[in-house]
């Protein structure tokens, strides 16, 4: 909030770049009124920021899903997902295919739509011809689309006795073009 005093009146704008040449958003007669408004706006903005941060955090079931992916790969390697050259490999990073906050048809899929990716194909500081982030088209040409990798992962994990994502989230993921 940007504030100025002119002719004994307190003026306030939400935009810091505003000036008295612009139409002020708020006008107050006392500094107490101004301070009260600033505090109430600050509380609302802080709540919005906290809500956005909370939306990005995985819940207990989603964290278990992520941990189960890691456990599954540690037990079985990456060969069934990425081919024989990755047989026995367990050095992975978990990749949120569409991002942590992704939704499809209003259904949250972000923390469910995760695939294990070999370390060198996901680490942002490394350049690799099949990097899932930097060279997505090449990654898809080599390994297939990420939705199919996810589907193979879920099938394999289910067969191994692991819990899998809820059906509503799973079906929403399968409807994506990723």
N, C-alpha and C positions, 0 to 999 in steps of 0.2 A: 504494500500500500504506500502510495506517495502522498505526502501531506504538505500543505503550505498555508501560511496565514496572510490574509490580505484584508486591509481595512477592518481589522478586529474580528474577522470571520475565519473559521477553520474550514479549509477545503480539502477534499481527499479524492484520490483516484485509485482504481485497482491497478492501473498500468503505471509503472515507474517512469515511463517516458512522457507521460502527460505533463502539460503545463497549463498555466492559467488561460492560454489561448484556446484550449480545448474545453469542452463542456465537462465540468466536474461531475463525478458520480455521486458524491455526498457533500452536504454543506451543514456545518454545525455552528452553534453560537458559543459553545464552551469547549475547552480542551477536554473536559471530562466526557462529554458526549462523543467526541472524536476518539478518545482512548477506548471507550466502551465498544464502539463500532470496530475499531482496529482489532481488539481482542476477540470479538465474536467472529470476525472474518478469519482471523488466524486459527481459531479453534476449528472452524469448518474446513479450512484448507488442510490443516494437520490431519483431521479425520479422513479426508479424501486420500491423502498420501498413505496413511496407515492402511486404509481399505485396499488400495492398489497393491501395497506390499504384501498384505495377507493373501490376496488373490493369487499371487505367484508362488506361495509356499505350498508344498505338497501336504496332504493330510496323512493320517496314520496308514490307511490302506494303500495310498499311492506310494508312500515311502517303502512299505513292505514290498510292493510290486517292483520298485527299483532295486531293492536289496535282493529280491528273488532273481531278478535278471542277472545280477552279478554272481550270485551263488550258482545259478544254472550254467553260466559260461565257465566259471571256475571248475565245475564238475565235468563239463562236456566239450569245452572249447568252442571255436567259432566255425569249424569245418562245415557243419550242416547249414550255416547261414551264408558263408562267403566262399565255399569251395575248399578243395583239398590243400591248397597252399596255406590256408589258415587253420588247418587241423591242429588241435592241441594248443592253439594260441588263447591266452586268457587276459592279455594286456588290452583292456578296453576303456573306452569312455562311453557313458550313456548319453545318447543323442535324443533330445526332444525334437522330433521330426518337424513339427510345425510351431515349436516354441512352447514355453511353459503355460501360457495363458490361452492357448488355442481352443476354439469352439467350432463345432460343425453342427449346423441346424440347431443352434442354441444349447447343445450338449457339450459340456467341458470334456475335452480330450487331451489337453496339453500334457498333463502328468501321466497319462496312460499311454499315449502314442510315443513310446520310447523304444529305440533299438540299440543294442550294443554295437559299437563301431570300433574296429581295431584302432589302437591309439594313434598311429601315424596318419590315419584317414580322418581323424576328428580334431586333433590338437590344433588350435588356431595358429600357433606360432610355427608350425611345420608346413612346408609346401610338398604336396604329393600329387601325382597326376590323377589320382582317383579320390582326392579329398572331398568329403561329403559337403563341405561348406564352400570351398573355393572352386571346386570342379564338379559340381553336382551332376551335370549332364554326363560327364565321363564316369562318375560313380554309378549312375543308373545304367549306362551302357554295359559296364563290367559286371555289376552285381544284381541288377534288376531294380524295380522301384521300391522305395522304402516301405510302402504299404505291404507289399508282398513279403519283404523281409520280416516285418512285424508279424504278419499272419503265420509265417513259418515258425517264428519264435514262439508265438502263443500256442500253436499246435504242439510243438516239441515240448514246451514247458508243461502243458496240460497232460501230455502222455507220460511225463516224468513225475507227475503228481503235484505239481505246483499249482497254487491258486492263480487264476488269470483275471484280467480286468472284467468288470461287470458287463453283462451283455449289451446294455444300452450304449455304453461307451465304446465297446468293441465294434458293434455294428456301425456306429457313427464314424469310427476310424476307417472301416472298410469302405465306406461311401466316399471317402476323400480321393483326390487325384494325386496324392503324394507318393 
